[in-house]
Amino acid sequence: MAKIELVMPKMGESIMEATILKWLKKEGDPIEIDESILEIATDKVDSEVPAPESGIMGEILYPEDTTIEVGTVIAYFFTEADAPNGSAPQKEVVEQVMQPPQQTVVKETVAEVAAPVAQNPSSNGQTSRFYSPLVLNIARTEGISMTTLETIPGTGKDGRVTKKDMLSFIKNGARTVVTPTVSPITPSQPTIKPTPTPPPAVQVRSTPAKTQASGNVEIIEMDRMRKLIADHMVMSKHTSPHVTSFVEADVTNMVNWRNKIKGDFQKREGQKITFTPLLVEATIKALKDFPRVNSSVEGYNIIQKKDINLGLAAALPSGNLIVPVVKNADQYNLMGLTKTINSLVAKARTNKLSPDDIQGGTFTLTNVGTFGNLMGTPIINQPQVAILATGAIKKKPAVLETEHGDVIAIRHMMYLSLSYDHRIVDGALGGSFLRRIADYLEAFDGTREI
């Protein structure tokens, strides 16, 4: 039988580790090609790992809830390619797979992989250790300086610091900031001009003490995704000075057009057309008019994106949120936007999104109107610089200007709100961009063909 190594797959350019959520197969189980073997999770998305070929599940090297570097062997898989007559009775195959010699080989492999882990990284401040974006994000959120970060022992591959190492460091209440000692300057050494006002030492934020619950309460621990969302939201508020602007738009023409064509559209295309692709269409036009909003910030540099990759915040059945991304959204017509958005939403609700489906967003839209809310003040989805919230569409009396004078009529009205990063988006730019979206919605062509 052919023996294949199952390695932790790389789920994206910036993802260096993943957590095993659940093994879907046990040792000795028969597996069909492309059948899911295990569920894994990163700081971005949950995914299933399929079988490369049909065969038998070998020894599992790591238990559930273990965080592992990408590229690490996590289990062995045995194909039936070399079995007599191309196949063997399941019982004989399982016994062959689980023979002691095979187990010995696996244990030796684990020992070889684990050997470098015991090495402690250098802590002299001159190390060139690699830190994943997740580790750096935790360090930034917890106020851990780079000097302190270099003193944290790493248990990952080649001594890398993992998320587990960071959480353990914080949980243990490490509060000491390493202050390097300065040797007296001798005549043979160059004189270093001291800074007039040295910055204060960064204090490591300790884990808050557990509160004693009293009364009729229930303590519910956050699930993994909710913890990630919480960390991401706090990081965004710390990173970007948020400002929110509001406008009200008359979307009567858009509503009437959709009500008129939605039945025929579904019969012809097999797709429901919601308001979302219509809102996305107007947003794309405004982003082309104000490209600075389609940017990110790195230090004092503005990274203006040429591609418009529009993220759509979607609510999951669990109550958590995820943001699938329509890549190159400006290259789709209304039909293409509708089908792409419907596909992403369906995948989100069934936990079928791939890592690529949620990466690379340059701007985000969240529809708070689906929950009956009139408006919202959303938090920016880092590293973007703005996020649009669309409220519920309500019938309201409104003043219309006509050639015969002003009249009051019943109109479909909707609030739009834009939260933006005041470091590079000022009120004039943010307000003008938001107003432009409303103008496109109000000028919707009610006679357009589908």
Residue pairs with C-beta under 8 A, 6 or more apart in sequence:
1 55
1 56
1 78
1 79
1 80
1 81
1 82
1 83
1 93
1 96
1 97
2 55
2 78
2 79
2 81
2 82
3 58
3 76
3 77
3 78
3 102
4 52
4 53
4 55
4 76
4 77
4 78
4 79
5 73
5 76
5 77
6 37
6 49
6 73
6 74
6 75
6 76
6 77
7 70
7 71
7 72
7 73
7 74
8 17
8 18
8 40
8 68
8 69
8 70
8 71
8 72
8 74
9 18
9 40
9 49
9 70
10 70
10 71
11 18
11 40
11 42
11 44
11 45
11 47
11 70
11 355
12 42
12 44
12 355
12 356
12 359
14 132
14 133
15 42
15 43
15 44
15 70
15 132
15 355
16 69
16 70
16 130
16 132
16 134
16 160
17 42
17 67
17 68
17 69
17 70
17 132
17 134
17 156
17 162
17 163
18 40
18 41
18 42
18 67
18 68
18 70
19 40
19 41
19 42
19 65
19 66
19 67
19 68
19 224
20 38
20 39
20 40
20 62
20 63
20 64
20 65
20 66
20 68
20 74
21 38
21 39
21 40
21 41
21 46
21 64
21 65
22 38
22 39
22 64
23 37
23 38
23 60
23 64
24 36
24 37
24 38
24 39
24 48
25 31
25 37
25 38
25 57
26 57
26 60
27 57
27 58
27 59
27 60
27 97
27 98
28 56
28 57
28 94
28 97
28 98
29 56
29 57
30 54
30 55
30 56
30 57
30 90
30 93
31 37
31 51
31 54
31 55
31 56
31 57
31 77
32 51
32 54
33 50
33 51
33 52
33 53
33 54
34 50
34 51
35 50
35 51
36 48
36 49
36 50
36 51
37 48
37 49
37 50
37 51
37 57
37 75
37 77
38 48
38 49
38 74
38 75
39 46
39 47
39 48
39 49
40 46
40 47
40 48
40 49
41 47
41 224
42 355
43 134
43 163
43 228
44 355
44 358
44 359
45 322
45 353
45 354
45 355
45 357
45 358
46 225
46 351
47 354
47 355
51 77
52 77
53 77
53 79
53 81
54 79
54 80
55 77
55 78
55 79
55 80
56 77
56 78
56 80
56 93
56 94
56 97
57 75
57 77
57 78
57 97
58 75
58 76
58 77
58 78
58 97
58 102
58 106
59 75
59 76
59 98
59 102
59 103
59 106
60 74
60 75
61 73
61 74
61 75
61 76
61 106
61 109
61 110
62 68
62 74
62 75
67 162
67 163
67 164
68 74
69 156
69 157
69 160
69 162
71 157
72 113
72 157
73 109
73 113
76 102
76 106
78 93
78 97
80 86
80 87
80 88
80 93
83 93
88 96
116 157
116 158
116 159
117 155
117 156
117 157
117 159
119 159
120 153
120 159
121 127
121 129
121 150
121 153
121 154
121 159
121 161
122 129
122 150
123 150
123 151
123 178
125 147
125 150
125 180
127 150
129 150
129 154
129 159
129 160
129 161
130 160
131 139
131 149
131 160
131 161
132 160
132 162
132 163
134 163
135 149
135 161
135 162
135 163
135 166
137 231
137 235
138 144
138 163
138 166
138 167
138 170
138 231
139 145
139 146
139 149
139 166
140 235
140 238
141 231
141 234
141 235
141 238
142 166
142 170
142 204
142 205
143 202
143 203
143 204
143 205
144 166
144 169
144 202
144 204
145 177
145 201
145 202
147 177
147 178
147 180
148 177
148 178
148 202
148 204
149 161
151 178
152 161
152 165
152 166
152 169
153 159
153 161
153 165
154 160
154 161
154 162
154 165
155 162
155 164
155 165
156 162
156 165
170 204
170 206
170 207
171 207
173 206
173 207
174 204
174 206
175 203
175 204
175 206
176 204
177 201
177 202
177 203
177 204
179 201
185 191
185 192
213 219
222 230
223 318
223 320
225 318
225 320
225 322
226 320
229 320
229 321
232 382
233 379
235 382
236 379
236 380
236 381
236 382
237 379
239 382
240 380
240 382
240 385
240 421
240 422
240 423
241 421
241 422
241 423
242 377
242 379
242 380
242 419
242 420
242 421
242 422
243 419
243 420
243 422
243 425
243 427
243 430
244 377
244 417
244 418
244 419
244 420
245 417
245 418
245 420
245 427
245 430
245 431
245 434
246 375
246 415
246 416
246 417
246 434
247 415
247 416
247 434
247 435
247 437
247 438
248 413
248 414
248 415
248 416
248 438
249 413
249 414
249 415
249 416
249 437
249 438
249 441
249 442
250 398
250 411
250 412
250 413
250 442
251 393
251 412
251 413
251 414
251 441
251 442
251 444
252 411
252 412
253 442
253 443
253 444
253 445
253 446
254 275
254 278
254 412
254 441
254 444
254 446
255 275
255 393
255 412
256 412
256 446
257 444
257 445
257 446
257 448
258 273
258 275
258 278
261 273
261 450
262 272
262 273
264 450
265 271
265 272
265 273
265 450
266 272
266 273
268 450
269 335
269 338
269 339
271 338
271 339
271 342
272 342
273 338
274 338
274 341
275 367
275 390
275 393
276 312
276 341
276 365
276 367
277 334
277 337
277 338
277 341
278 334
278 441
278 444
279 365
279 367
279 390
279 441
280 310
280 312
280 326
280 329
280 337
280 341
280 365
281 334
281 337
281 440
282 437
282 440
282 441
282 444
283 310
283 363
283 365
283 388
283 437
284 308
284 310
284 329
284 330
285 436
285 437
285 440
286 293
286 433
286 436
286 437
286 440
287 293
287 294
287 308
287 330
287 363
287 433
288 308
288 330
289 433
289 436
290 429
290 432
290 433
290 436
291 304
292 302
292 304
292 424
292 425
292 429
293 363
293 385
293 386
293 420
293 425
293 429
293 430
293 433
294 304
294 305
294 308
294 362
294 363
295 302
295 303
295 304
295 305
295 362
295 384
295 385
295 424
296 302
296 303
296 305
296 362
296 383
296 384
296 385
297 303
297 383
297 385
297 421
297 423
297 424
298 383
302 424
305 362
307 327
307 328
307 360
307 362
308 328
308 329
308 330
308 362
308 363
309 325
309 326
309 327
309 328
309 329
309 360
309 361
309 362
309 363
310 325
310 326
310 329
310 361
310 362
310 363
310 364
310 365
311 323
311 324
311 325
311 326
311 358
311 361
311 363
311 364
311 365
311 381
311 384
312 323
312 324
312 325
312 326
312 341
312 344
312 345
312 364
312 365
312 366
312 367
313 321
313 322
313 323
313 364
313 365
313 366
313 367
313 378
313 381
314 321
314 322
314 323
314 324
314 344
314 345
314 348
314 349
315 321
315 370
316 322
316 348
316 349
316 351
317 349
322 348
322 353
322 358
323 358
323 361
323 364
323 381
324 344
324 345
324 347
324 348
324 353
324 357
324 358
325 344
325 357
325 358
325 359
325 360
325 361
326 332
326 337
326 340
326 341
326 344
327 360
329 337
332 340
334 450
335 450
344 353
344 357
346 352
347 353
347 357
361 381
361 384
362 384
363 384
363 386
363 387
363 388
364 378
364 380
364 381
364 384
364 387
364 388
365 387
365 388
365 389
365 390
366 376
366 378
366 387
366 388
366 389
366 390
367 389
367 390
368 375
368 376
368 378
368 389
368 390
368 391
368 392
369 390
369 391
369 392
369 393
369 414
372 392
373 391
373 392
374 391
374 392
374 394
374 415
375 389
375 391
375 415
375 416
375 417
376 389
376 391
376 417
377 389
377 417
377 419
378 387
378 388
378 389
378 417
378 419
379 387
379 419
380 386
380 387
380 419
380 420
380 421
381 387
385 420
385 421
385 423
385 424
385 425
386 418
386 419
386 420
386 421
386 425
386 430
386 433
387 418
387 419
387 420
388 416
388 417
388 418
388 434
388 437
389 416
389 417
389 418
389 419
390 414
390 415
390 416
391 414
391 415
391 416
391 417
392 414
393 412
393 413
393 414
394 412
394 413
394 414
395 410
395 411
395 412
395 413
396 410
396 411
396 413
397 408
397 409
397 410
397 411
398 408
398 409
398 410
398 411
398 413
399 406
399 407
399 408
400 406
400 407
400 408
400 409
400 411
414 441
416 434
416 437
416 438
417 434
418 430
418 433
418 434
420 429
420 430
